[in-house]
Amino acid sequence: MTRGRTRDATLLMPGIAWLVVFFAVPLAIIFVVSLGARDQFGGVVLDDLSLRNYARALEPDFVPTVANSLRYAVLTTVFSIAIAYPIAYWISRYGGRRKTLLLVLVMLPFWTSWVVRTYAWMTILRDNGVVNGILEGAGLIDQPITLLNTDLAVVLGMTYGFLPFAILPLYVSIDRLDPALVAAARDLYASGRAAFWHVTLPLTMPGVIAAALLTFIPAIGDFVTPDILGGAQTTTIAKVIQTLFLSSKDWPFGSALGFLLIVATIAGTVATLRILRREVIG
């Protein structure tokens, strides 16, 4: 028994070392910087450590910005799962020999820069872009509809970008589902809809929760898509942090906002994983 525990601990050491070096240590550095102050040249002063940056970060002025970030992340997560579930289901049940090829096609956008893909949406959504061109050509509109620099553009761009993060865990969960369970429900006179709601969806709920996590976490920290597709008037907590680090050179305050965002994300992730554990283990 002792030998087995030693072997397990040895196998865990590389992962633990990776987390310590590339997560815990940087997080500790961010926390220390957040306790400092900004000097007149944009440097970080650690002579008088305090929580004043956190008090500033928790002011009511930032509530709309945080609400915007949550709104974009939640909408992106909901739309991603709604689109990803039927795609993952079709690949799992009807992909046949082409499953591997179809999964490669799902991951294909990752081979292109995120910024390039986001700028492509500008071509699609701008006033003289693809969408307005199609609508005008079909006679559905007389003048261009404003799509770019709107909340719709941000959500569309983020949903497109994070969709593969939702498809892959859903595919794994659905592919592991025994089709005999659904067949048994149908043999007991359940309709296709009832079999889905009472058998398929509950048994694949761990995949849904995993997809929600993998989509929501990067979505709430995305600043590229809101900046490019939402314009200057779109404010999110990630955009504020980016501005504080790159433009305002206020690293202590930016670190405080970033640390709070990380802590909130970790807390939400832990709570969700507990729900997932109850769903799986009971």
N, C-alpha and C positions, 0 to 999 in steps of 0.2 A: 504493500500500500504506500509506504514511504517513498519507494523508488518511483512509483507511478506519479505521485505528487511532485517529486523533484523533476521528472521528465516534463510534466505539464507546465511547471513554473519556468523551465528552460525554454519551452516553446513559446511561452507568453512574453519572455523578456524582450525580443526584438520589437514587438508591437508596443509594449510599454515604453521602451526607450524612444521609439518614434514619436509617441504621443507627448512624452516629456520634453523632448528637444524641439519639436516643431509645433506644439500646441501649448503646453503648460508654461514653458519658458517665455515664448512671445507674449502670452496672455499676462504673465507677471510683469513683463516690461511695459506693456500697455497700461497696466494698473498703476505702476510707479510713475510713469509719465503723466498719467491723469491727475496725480496728486500735486504736480508741480504748477508752474506758472510760465507765461510767455513773456520774454523780455522785449525791448523795443526793436530788436533786430530779427525777431521771429525765432529766437532760440528758446530752448527749454531750460528753466531754472528750477532746481530741486532743493534750494536752500530752505524754503518754508513749505513743507508738505501740509496739505489740507484737503478738505472735501468740498471746497468752494465750487469747483467745476461740476461736481455732481449736483450741488444745489442749483446751479444755473441750468444744468441739463434737465432738471425736473420742474422747471418753471412752466406755467400754463401756456406760454407762447409756443412751445414745441408740441402741444397736444394735436393741433391740426396736421402737423408734419408727420407725426407718428400714426395718426389716423389714416392719412393718405397711404403710408407705407403698408399698413395692415390691410387696407381696402384693396390695393393692387395685388398684394400677395394672396389674399383670400380668393379674390376673383380669378386670379391666374391658376390657383390650385383647383378650384371648382371646375373651371372650363377645361383644364388639362385632364383631369380625371374623367370628366364627361366625354371627352373626345378619345382619350386613351383606352378606356375600358372596351368599347366595341372593337377597336383596332387590335388590342391584345387578345380579345376573345376570338376574333376571326383568325388571327395568326395561329393561335393554339389549336383551334378546332378544325380549321380548314386549310392551314398552311401546307400540310403534308410534307413532301420532300423539300419544299421551298422555305421552310421555317428559318433556316440559317440565313438564306439570302434575304428574306424579309426583315429579319432582325438587323442585318448589316445595313439595309436601306434605312431602318429607323435611326441607326447611329451615324449615318452618313453626314448629317449636318455638322457633327462634331469635328469633321475634317476641315471645316471652314471657320475662319475667325469669327468670333461672336460679333465684333464690331462690323465686319463686312456684311454679315447676315442682317444685322439691325439696320444698316444703311440701305440694304436692299428693300426693306419695308418702306423707307422714305419714297423710293421710286414707285412703289405700289400705291401708296396712300396720298401722295401730294395732289394738288389741285389738277395738274395735267398728267397725273399718273395713270396706272393701269386700271384701277377700279373706276375712277371717274370717266376714263375713256370708254370702258365697256358700257357703263350706264348711259352715257351720252349717245353712244353708237346704237344702243337698243331703244333710244327715244324715251327712256324712263325719267331723265332729268334734262332741264334746259341749261343749267349752269352748274359748275362743279360744286360738290358737297365738301365742306371742310372736314377732313378726316385726320390730317396730320396735326400734331400739337394738341391732341385731345386725350381724354382718359381712355377712349376706345382704342386709339392707336397704341397706347402704352400696354393695355391689357392684351391686345392682339399680338404685339411683338413679344411680350413676356410669355404668353401661352405657347406661341410657336417655338420660342427658344427652349423652354423647359419641358415641352411635351415628351421628348424621349425619356426624361427622368421618371415620368409617370408610366409610360408604356412598358418599360423593362420589368419593374417589380410586379406589375399587374399580369404580365405574360407568365412570369414564373409561378405566381399564385394560381392562375387559371389552369396552367399546364399541369400542375400537380393535382388538380381536382379530378377525382375518379368519376368518369362519365357514368359509371354504373349507378352512382347515387342519384343523378338527375333522371336516369332511366327508371329507377325505382319509384321516384316521385311521380313520373308520368304513368307508371303502371298502377299507381294508387289514385288515378284519375285527376291528378293535378294538371292544370293547363300549363302551357309554356311559360306564361307570365308568372303564374304562381310558383312553378318550379324554380324560376330565376330568383324571385324575391325571398323564397323560404329555404332554398338549398344553395344555389350557386353563389348569390351575393353574400350570405352569412359566412360560407366556407372560404370565400376569397377576400373577406374583410381584412385580414392581415396584410394582403397585398395592397388594398385600398389605402390603409393607414400608412404603409411604407411609402407608397406613391405620393401621398399627401405631404409626408415629411420631406421627401427628397425634392419636392417641388416648392413647398412653402419656404424652407430654409434659405435656398439661394435666391428665391424671388424677393424676400424681404430685404436682402442685402444688395440687390441689383441697382446700380446707379447709371449704367450705360444706357439701357433701354428708356427709362424715364427722361434722361437728358437728351437723347437723340430724337425720340418720337414724341415726347411730351412737351419739349420746349422749355424755355427759361421759367415759365409760370408754374411748371409742375415741380412741386417740392416733396421730397421723400427724405427720410432720415439718412439713407445712404448717400444721397446727393449733398446733404448738409455736411456730412463727415468728409466727403471728397473735397468740398470747397474749403473746409477748415484746414485740411492737410496741404492741399496744393496751391490754393490762392491766398487764404488769410494767414497761413503759416501759424495757426493757433493749434499746435499739436496737443497740448494738455487738454483743452476743451474737446477737441476731436477724439482724443483717446477716451475721455470720460463717456462721450456719447457711444463710441464703439464698444467700450467695455459693457455698458448697460445693455446694448443691443445683443451682444454675445451672451450675457448672463440670462437675459429674457428668452433668447432662443434655446439655450441649453435647458432652462427650466421647462419650457414648453415641450421640448423633445423628450425629456425624462418623463413628464406627465403622460405624453402620448404613448411612449414605450410601455408604461405601466398598463395603459388601456389595452395595448396590443398583447401584452403578456396575459392579461385576463381573458382576451378573446381566444388565444391559442391554448393556454393551459386550463383556464376556467377557475 
